[in-house]
């Protein structure tokens, strides 16, 4: 197995684990102090509302409806980005697309920290869920750095590793 294939598989596994098992951001929203965990499970939970209630969510997030549909498509592609990175063992384009989408979501999270976008609304309506899959276990919320959790940094690492894997490619170097 070549270096590109190995890095592609490793980046895909890191991205999948960071997407579905780790929390990226954990926010207390509301007077009751409900904690919303931003992770891939929250995106899956809010997917139906992204298409059936796109106008009201788009208004709340201050995004035009057409742009919101594009963002919903990007989130669907993001959910598959880890698998695309693993498929990079066959074609270099798969790992590149999966890595770019993963890095795009990390950039969205970083922009929320500098108040370019309203983090609370994005976590509440799109990225977050208030019901952990397994209480106090999944999503894993460990080693929070400021407002971010380790899942966000693992997404970043998986995306960068995927870019490196795409440079090496699936064939011999």
Buried (B, 14 or more C-beta within 10 A) or exposed (E): EBBBBEBBBBBBBBBBBBBBBBBBBBBEBEEEEEBBBBBBBBBBBBBEBBEEEBEEBBEBBEBEEEEBBEBBEBBBBBBBBBBBBBBBBEBBEBBBBBBBBBBBBBEBBEEBBEEEBBBBBBBBBBBBBBEBEEEEEBBBBEEBEEBBBBBBBBBBBBBBBBBBBBBBBBEEE
